Amino acid sequence: MLADRYDLGERLGTGGMADVYRATDRVLHRPVAIKVLRETAGDETDRLRFTAEARTLAQLSHVNLVMVLDAGMTTDQPYLVMELVEGTTLSDRARGGTLPASEVAGIGAALAAALAYAHDKGIVHRDVKPANVLLGDDGRVKLADFGIARLIGDTVRHTQTGHAIGTAAYLSPEQVRGDDLTAAADVYSLGLVLLEVLTGERAYPGSPTESALARLSRSPEIPPSLSASWRDLLTDMTATEAAARPSAEVVAERLRSWDDGAGTTLVLDIEPTVRRMPAVTPAAPAPRGPSPTDRLVARWREVPPHVRGAGAAIAAILMLLVIAGVASGGGSADGPADPAGGTPADTTVPAGTPADLEGPLQDLHDAVGGVG
């Protein structure tokens, strides 16, 4: 029993200075998570840091942040009561493998939005890592443990001069150097987290010292196997200079702007689309040779590959013309259109059409308006 209110249950995790337990609030009859400062770590610095965490979290209310419900101290043991998130951590979810790019984009957008909210209130998390990302069974993404966060511009610092607080694998260069921190440090750490779950490997492996110092001599390696969108974003987020990184708000917007492909590039396959077009041929007892559409396919295949690859816009025009021609009665399998019932088809090739595409476009006009 803690503070005559909370029944402590199993231990959920252990951090650098505290243990987290599942508990039951006997007053409100609900499950909660309680972070209790360990007695072995109970010096004055830890107490001040823990109190600062409680005050910091009490100011925050965001769908993607773990909510603080209560705080207090009993027999010299500070504790923090938080909402209980049933689920797993990003660290466990990605253990031994990678996650789909679409899932990573969704998680990243949620985390960036949470950081943007905290940054707007002048708060830097300083320890963004997979173990601090909670993935709820209900699909919620929550950023936890603001225990080492500090208010930007706060003159009271609970860390020793030159001592970096955070996890070595995800520290920003300025954290390693012991410089004053800004919100850009969280963006850098988030970039390393996203890179890790996309590739299955840490950007800076090795011992804590090796990992921390490595980022001072080289940028993280972003594999070419990732899409251009991902490569560009991660390169921006992990820029060595803090001023060159986008804000967390911009990161969230970029990730949300991607479709379900999450940074993948759609390639329009033109030739199969043309092959699936229905042939428009005049009714006759016997075939009189290749249909206009067959001639179009043949002519299209004669177009150099580099021109076909650049002709997505022209292909779209061709498809629209086919649809327009069929809808207006330009020809059907039942018989040719009545020449007296409409205006002769315009066979003028649109201005600006590449020379190699003029022939296929003219054939399409013939297929739509000149059959019969």
DODOGU-999734 format. One record per residue (C-alpha): y, z, x; residue in three letters. Coordinates in nm, 2 decimals, padded with zeros to 4 digits. Layout:
! residues N
   north      up    east  rest
       Y       Z       X   ala
...
***
This chain:
! residues 372
   north      up    east  rest
   00.00   00.00   00.00   met
   00.34  -00.10   00.13   leu
   00.66   00.06   00.00   ala
   00.47   00.20  -00.30   asp
   00.48  -00.15  -00.45   arg
   00.27  -00.40  -00.25   tyr
  -00.11  -00.40  -00.21   asp
  -00.19  -00.57   00.12   leu
  -00.49  -00.80   00.13   gly
  -00.63  -01.04   00.39   glu
  -00.43  -01.14   00.69   arg
  -00.32  -01.50   00.66   leu
  -00.17  -01.56   01.00   gly
  -00.02  -01.41   01.32   thr
   00.30  -01.51   01.48   gly
   00.48  -01.41   01.79   gly
   00.61  -01.09   01.66   met
   00.46  -01.04   01.31   ala
   00.15  -01.07   01.09   asp
   00.15  -01.23   00.75   val
  -00.07  -01.09   00.47   tyr
  -00.16  -01.19   00.12   arg
  -00.05  -00.91  -00.11   ala
   00.00  -00.83  -00.48   thr
   00.33  -00.72  -00.62   asp
   00.24  -00.43  -00.85   arg
   00.57  -00.43  -01.03   val
   00.58  -00.80  -01.12   leu
   00.21  -00.86  -01.11   his
   00.22  -01.16  -00.89   arg
   00.07  -01.27  -00.56   pro
   00.31  -01.27  -00.26   val
   00.30  -01.32   00.11   ala
   00.43  -01.03   00.33   ile
   00.54  -01.07   00.69   lys
   00.52  -00.73   00.87   val
   00.65  -00.66   01.21   leu
   00.38  -00.54   01.44   arg
   00.42  -00.19   01.58   glu
   00.34  -00.32   01.93   thr
   00.64  -00.56   01.91   ala
   00.87  -00.31   01.75   gly
   01.15  -00.29   02.01   asp
   01.52  -00.30   01.92   glu
   01.55  -00.67   01.99   thr
   01.26  -00.75   01.75   asp
   01.40  -00.53   01.48   arg
   01.74  -00.70   01.50   leu
   01.58  -01.04   01.50   arg
   01.36  -00.95   01.20   phe
   01.66  -00.82   01.01   thr
   01.85  -01.14   01.08   ala
   01.56  -01.34   00.94   glu
   01.57  -01.15   00.62   ala
   01.95  -01.21   00.58   arg
   01.91  -01.57   00.67   thr
   01.63  -01.65   00.42   leu
   01.81  -01.46   00.15   ala
   02.08  -01.72   00.16   gln
   01.85  -02.01   00.12   leu
   01.72  -02.16  -00.20   ser
   01.56  -02.50  -00.17   his
   01.24  -02.66  -00.32   val
   01.11  -02.73   00.03   asn
   01.18  -02.39   00.18   leu
   00.96  -02.08   00.15   val
   01.16  -01.84  -00.08   met
   01.23  -01.49   00.03   val
   01.18  -01.24  -00.25   leu
   01.23  -00.90  -00.10   asp
   01.28  -00.72   00.24   ala
   01.28  -00.37   00.36   gly
   01.16  -00.12   00.62   met
   00.90   00.15   00.60   thr
   00.82   00.40   00.87   thr
   01.01   00.19   01.12   asp
   00.82  -00.12   01.02   gln
   01.04  -00.40   00.88   pro
   00.88  -00.63   00.63   tyr
   00.97  -00.95   00.45   leu
   00.82  -01.05   00.11   val
   00.80  -01.42   00.05   met
   00.65  -01.66  -00.21   glu
   00.28  -01.72  -00.16   leu
   00.20  -02.09  -00.10   val
  -00.16  -02.16  -00.18   glu
  -00.28  -02.45   00.04   gly
  -00.30  -02.53   00.41   thr
  -00.07  -02.60   00.70   thr
   00.02  -02.94   00.84   leu
  -00.14  -02.83   01.16   ser
  -00.48  -02.77   00.99   asp
  -00.44  -03.08   00.77   arg
  -00.40  -03.31   01.07   ala
  -00.64  -03.13   01.31   arg
  -00.85  -03.38   01.50   gly
  -00.71  -03.69   01.34   gly
  -00.41  -03.88   01.20   thr
  -00.25  -03.89   00.85   leu
  -00.16  -04.21   00.66   pro
   00.19  -04.33   00.73   ala
   00.28  -04.31   00.36   ser
   00.18  -03.94   00.35   glu
   00.37  -03.87   00.67   val
   00.68  -04.03   00.53   ala
   00.67  -03.81   00.22   gly
   00.62  -03.50   00.42   ile
   00.89  -03.59   00.67   gly
   01.14  -03.67   00.39   ala
   01.07  -03.32   00.23   ala
   01.11  -03.14   00.56   leu
   01.43  -03.34   00.66   ala
   01.58  -03.25   00.32   ala
   01.50  -02.88   00.37   ala
   01.66  -02.89   00.72   leu
   01.96  -03.08   00.59   ala
   02.01  -02.81   00.33   tyr
   01.99  -02.53   00.59   ala
   02.21  -02.72   00.84   his
   02.47  -02.75   00.57   asp
   02.48  -02.37   00.56   lys
   02.51  -02.35   00.94   gly
   02.15  -02.25   01.00   ile
   01.92  -02.39   01.27   val
   01.55  -02.33   01.23   his
   01.47  -02.37   01.61   arg
   01.09  -02.37   01.56   asp
   00.99  -02.67   01.36   val
   00.62  -02.73   01.42   lys
   00.31  -02.83   01.22   pro
   00.20  -02.46   01.18   ala
   00.53  -02.38   01.01   asn
   00.48  -02.66   00.75   val
   00.29  -02.55   00.44   leu
   00.12  -02.80   00.22   leu
   00.06  -02.65  -00.12   gly
  -00.24  -02.73  -00.34   asp
   00.01  -02.84  -00.60   asp
   00.16  -03.11  -00.37   gly
   00.46  -02.91  -00.26   arg
   00.58  -02.93   00.10   val
   00.74  -02.61   00.23   lys
   00.91  -02.53   00.57   leu
   00.84  -02.17   00.67   ala
   00.94  -01.91   00.93   asp
   01.31  -01.90   00.98   phe
   01.24  -01.59   01.19   gly
   01.40  -01.73   01.50   ile
   01.68  -01.92   01.32   ala
   02.04  -01.82   01.40   arg
   02.37  -01.90   01.24   leu
   02.56  -02.17   01.42   ile
   02.87  -02.01   01.57   gly
   02.74  -01.65   01.53   asp
   02.85  -01.45   01.82   thr
   02.56  -01.21   01.79   val
   02.26  -01.35   01.97   arg
   01.93  -01.18   01.97   his
   01.78  -01.39   02.25   thr
   01.81  -01.32   02.61   gln
   02.04  -01.55   02.81   thr
   01.86  -01.86   02.93   gly
   01.55  -01.77   02.73   his
   01.43  -02.05   02.50   ala
   01.28  -01.94   02.16   ile
   01.04  -02.19   02.00   gly
   00.71  -02.36   02.07   thr
   00.70  -02.54   02.40   ala
   00.54  -02.86   02.26   ala
   00.82  -02.92   02.01   tyr
   01.13  -02.79   02.20   leu
   01.44  -03.01   02.23   ser
   01.57  -03.08   02.57   pro
   01.87  -02.86   02.51   glu
   01.64  -02.57   02.41   gln
   01.46  -02.61   02.74   val
   01.78  -02.61   02.93   arg
   01.90  -02.30   02.74   gly
   02.21  -02.48   02.61   asp
   02.39  -02.39   02.29   asp
   02.20  -02.54   02.00   leu
   02.31  -02.76   01.70   thr
   02.12  -02.90   01.41   ala
   02.02  -03.19   01.63   ala
   01.75  -02.97   01.79   ala
   01.56  -02.94   01.46   asp
   01.58  -03.32   01.42   val
   01.43  -03.37   01.77   tyr
   01.15  -03.12   01.69   ser
   01.07  -03.29   01.36   leu
   01.05  -03.62   01.53   gly
   00.78  -03.49   01.76   leu
   00.60  -03.34   01.47   val
   00.59  -03.67   01.28   leu
   00.49  -03.86   01.59   leu
   00.20  -03.62   01.64   glu
   00.06  -03.65   01.29   val
   00.09  -04.03   01.30   leu
  -00.09  -04.07   01.64   thr
  -00.31  -03.76   01.65   gly
  -00.17  -03.66   01.99   glu
   00.11  -03.44   02.11   arg
   00.39  -03.62   02.29   ala
   00.40  -03.36   02.56   tyr
   00.06  -03.20   02.62   pro
  -00.02  -02.96   02.90   gly
   00.06  -02.60   02.97   ser
   00.37  -02.45   02.80   pro
   00.57  -02.49   03.12   thr
   00.45  -02.85   03.18   glu
   00.51  -02.94   02.82   ser
   00.86  -02.80   02.81   ala
   00.98  -02.95   03.14   leu
   00.83  -03.30   03.07   ala
   01.09  -03.39   02.81   arg
   01.36  -03.34   03.07   leu
   01.22  -03.63   03.28   ser
   01.09  -03.87   03.02   arg
   01.13  -03.97   02.65   ser
   00.82  -03.94   02.43   pro
   00.60  -04.24   02.43   glu
   00.61  -04.41   02.09   ile
   00.31  -04.65   02.06   pro
   00.37  -05.01   01.97   pro
   00.09  -04.98   01.71   ser
   00.34  -04.80   01.48   leu
   00.55  -05.02   01.26   ser
   00.90  -05.12   01.37   ala
   01.05  -04.89   01.11   ser
   00.87  -04.59   01.24   trp
   00.94  -04.68   01.61   arg
   01.31  -04.71   01.54   asp
   01.33  -04.38   01.35   leu
   01.13  -04.18   01.59   leu
   01.32  -04.32   01.89   thr
   01.65  -04.22   01.72   asp
   01.52  -03.87   01.63   met
   01.39  -03.80   01.98   thr
   01.69  -03.93   02.18   ala
   01.76  -03.71   02.48   thr
   02.12  -03.66   02.40   glu
   02.17  -03.45   02.09   ala
   02.48  -03.65   01.98   ala
   02.27  -03.97   01.96   ala
   02.03  -03.83   01.70   arg
   02.07  -03.89   01.33   pro
   02.14  -03.60   01.10   ser
   01.85  -03.45   00.90   ala
   02.02  -03.59   00.59   glu
   02.01  -03.94   00.73   val
   01.65  -03.90   00.83   val
   01.56  -03.79   00.48   ala
   01.74  -04.09   00.33   glu
   01.57  -04.34   00.57   arg
   01.22  -04.20   00.49   leu
   01.29  -04.20   00.12   arg
   01.41  -04.56   00.13   ser
   01.06  -04.68   00.24   trp
   00.81  -04.80  -00.02   asp
   00.45  -04.67  -00.04   asp
   00.38  -04.87   00.28   gly
   00.60  -04.61   00.46   ala
   00.75  -04.82   00.72   gly
   00.50  -05.11   00.72   thr
   00.62  -05.47   00.71   thr
   00.52  -05.70   00.43   leu
   00.43  -06.05   00.55   val
   00.45  -06.33   00.29   leu
   00.14  -06.55   00.32   asp
   00.27  -06.88   00.19   ile
  -00.02  -07.12   00.23   glu
  -00.27  -06.93   00.01   pro
   00.00  -06.90  -00.26   thr
   00.03  -07.28  -00.27   val
  -00.34  -07.33  -00.28   arg
  -00.36  -07.12  -00.59   arg
  -00.11  -07.33  -00.78   met
  -00.28  -07.52  -01.07   pro
  -00.30  -07.89  -01.01   ala
  -00.10  -08.10  -01.26   val
  -00.29  -08.42  -01.31   thr
  -00.28  -08.69  -01.58   pro
  -00.57  -08.71  -01.82   ala
  -00.78  -09.01  -01.73   ala
  -01.15  -09.10  -01.74   pro
  -01.18  -09.11  -01.37   ala
  -00.97  -08.97  -01.09   pro
  -00.71  -09.21  -00.94   arg
  -00.68  -09.04  -00.60   gly
  -00.53  -08.71  -00.48   pro
  -00.30  -08.54  -00.73   ser
   00.07  -08.47  -00.64   pro
  -00.01  -08.11  -00.59   thr
  -00.30  -08.19  -00.35   asp
  -00.05  -08.42  -00.16   arg
   00.19  -08.12  -00.15   leu
  -00.07  -07.89   00.00   val
  -00.16  -08.16   00.26   ala
   00.21  -08.22   00.35   arg
   00.27  -07.84   00.37   trp
  -00.02  -07.80   00.61   arg
   00.14  -08.07   00.83   glu
   00.45  -07.85   00.87   val
   00.46  -07.68   01.21   pro
   00.35  -07.31   01.19   pro
   00.68  -07.18   01.31   his
   00.86  -07.35   01.03   val
   00.62  -07.23   00.77   arg
   00.66  -06.87   00.90   gly
   01.04  -06.90   00.86   ala
   01.02  -07.07   00.52   gly
   00.97  -06.77   00.29   ala
   01.29  -06.84   00.11   ala
   01.21  -07.21   00.07   ile
   00.87  -07.11  -00.06   ala
   01.03  -06.89  -00.33   ala
   01.25  -07.19  -00.44   ile
   00.94  -07.41  -00.46   leu
   00.76  -07.16  -00.68   met
   01.06  -07.12  -00.91   leu
   01.08  -07.50  -00.95   leu
   00.72  -07.52  -01.04   val
   00.76  -07.25  -01.31   ile
   01.07  -07.41  -01.44   ala
   00.91  -07.76  -01.45   gly
   00.60  -07.64  -01.64   val
   00.80  -07.43  -01.88   ala
   01.02  -07.72  -01.97   ser
   00.73  -07.95  -02.05   gly
   00.74  -08.16  -01.73   gly
   00.37  -08.22  -01.75   gly
   00.04  -08.06  -01.87   ser
  -00.33  -08.12  -01.88   ala
  -00.30  -08.25  -02.24   asp
  -00.10  -08.55  -02.14   gly
   00.23  -08.67  -01.99   pro
   00.56  -08.57  -02.13   ala
   00.75  -08.81  -02.35   asp
   01.00  -08.99  -02.12   pro
   01.24  -09.04  -02.41   ala
   01.24  -08.67  -02.50   gly
   01.42  -08.53  -02.19   gly
   01.64  -08.60  -01.89   thr
   01.48  -08.77  -01.59   pro
   01.40  -08.52  -01.31   ala
   01.65  -08.47  -01.04   asp
   01.48  -08.56  -00.71   thr
   01.77  -08.45  -00.49   thr
   01.65  -08.22  -00.21   val
   01.87  -07.91  -00.19   pro
   02.13  -07.92   00.09   ala
   02.04  -07.73   00.40   gly
   01.66  -07.78   00.35   thr
   01.49  -07.80   00.70   pro
   01.39  -08.15   00.78   ala
   01.02  -08.05   00.80   asp
   01.03  -07.92   00.45   leu
   01.21  -08.21   00.28   glu
   00.88  -08.40   00.22   gly
   00.69  -08.11   00.06   pro
   00.99  -08.03  -00.16   leu
   01.02  -08.40  -00.28   gln
   00.64  -08.40  -00.35   asp
   00.69  -08.09  -00.56   leu
   00.96  -08.26  -00.77   his
   00.72  -08.55  -00.82   asp
   00.44  -08.31  -00.92   ala
   00.66  -08.15  -01.18   val
   00.88  -08.42  -01.32   gly
   00.71  -08.75  -01.22   gly
   00.35  -08.71  -01.33   val
   00.22  -08.98  -01.56   gly
***
